[in-house]
Amino acid sequence: QLGCARLSFASPEQMKQLLGAAPGSASAFELMHDKEGKVQLVIDRDLLSGEFISGHPCFSTSTIRLKLTDFLERFLPAVGHTPVMVDLPWPA
């Protein structure tokens, strides 16, 4: 769906450099730190069925919740990111 043969997660060093977060505490809200646009946000379409989106802003000690429309139409454009939507299969 993404047109690439191999995907991988970033190393802890790359997570810190690109998103300002440690593995396990990153969410889509860290895209505000990706000033050079090196990170591509990929969203499973099933996640778009809810009214809200939640995530940890830089640290997993707090959670922020936004209306999904505000996240997609205000936050992402403000931080210069356009998500790619995919349909992830669920195991049978």
C-alpha positions as CSV (number, residue, x, y, z in Angstrom):
1,Q,0.0,0.0,0.0
2,L,2.9,2.3,0.7
3,G,4.9,1.4,-2.4
4,C,8.0,0.2,-0.5
5,A,9.5,-3.2,0.1
6,R,10.7,-2.8,3.6
7,L,9.6,-0.8,6.7
8,S,11.5,-0.5,10.0
9,F,11.2,1.4,13.2
10,A,13.6,4.2,14.0
11,S,16.5,3.6,16.4
12,P,16.3,5.3,19.8
13,E,18.8,7.8,18.6
14,Q,16.7,8.6,15.5
15,M,13.6,8.9,17.6
16,K,15.2,11.4,19.9
17,Q,16.7,13.4,16.9
18,L,13.7,13.4,14.7
19,L,10.8,13.5,17.2
20,G,12.3,14.5,20.5
21,A,10.9,11.4,22.1
22,A,12.1,8.0,23.3
23,P,10.7,4.8,21.9
24,G,7.5,3.9,23.7
25,S,6.6,7.5,24.4
26,A,6.2,8.8,20.8
27,S,2.9,9.6,19.3
28,A,1.7,11.6,16.3
29,F,1.9,14.8,18.4
30,E,5.7,14.6,18.2
31,L,5.5,15.5,14.5
32,M,5.7,19.1,15.7
33,H,9.4,18.4,16.2
34,D,10.0,17.1,12.7
35,K,10.8,20.5,11.1
36,E,12.5,18.9,8.1
37,G,9.6,16.6,7.2
38,K,11.7,13.4,7.5
39,V,8.9,11.4,9.2
40,Q,5.9,10.1,7.3
41,L,2.7,9.6,9.3
42,V,0.8,6.5,8.3
43,I,-2.7,6.0,9.7
44,D,-4.9,2.9,9.6
45,R,-8.3,3.9,8.2
46,D,-10.0,2.0,11.1
47,L,-8.6,4.7,13.5
48,L,-10.6,7.3,11.6
49,S,-13.9,5.9,12.8
50,G,-13.7,7.6,16.2
51,E,-14.5,11.1,17.2
52,F,-11.2,11.7,19.1
53,I,-7.5,10.9,18.9
54,S,-5.3,10.6,21.9
55,G,-1.6,10.5,22.4
56,H,1.3,11.3,24.7
57,P,2.8,14.7,24.1
58,C,6.6,13.9,24.3
59,F,6.4,11.9,27.5
60,S,4.1,8.9,28.5
61,T,3.2,10.6,31.8
62,S,0.3,12.6,30.3
63,T,-2.2,12.3,27.5
64,I,-3.7,14.8,25.2
65,R,-7.1,14.3,23.4
66,L,-8.2,16.2,20.3
67,K,-11.2,15.9,18.1
68,L,-10.1,13.8,15.1
69,T,-11.2,16.6,12.7
70,D,-9.0,19.1,14.6
71,F,-6.1,16.7,14.5
72,L,-6.5,16.1,10.7
73,E,-7.5,19.6,9.6
74,R,-5.7,21.8,12.0
75,F,-2.8,20.1,13.8
76,L,-1.3,18.2,10.9
77,P,-1.4,21.1,8.5
78,A,0.1,23.4,11.2
79,V,3.1,21.0,11.6
80,G,3.4,20.5,7.8
81,H,2.5,16.8,7.6
82,T,0.0,15.0,5.4
83,P,-0.8,11.5,6.5
84,V,-1.0,8.4,4.3
85,M,-4.1,6.3,4.9
86,V,-3.8,2.5,4.7
87,D,-6.0,-0.4,5.4
88,L,-4.2,-2.7,7.8
89,P,-5.4,-6.3,7.7
90,W,-6.4,-7.9,11.0
91,P,-5.4,-11.5,11.6
92,A,-8.1,-14.1,11.2
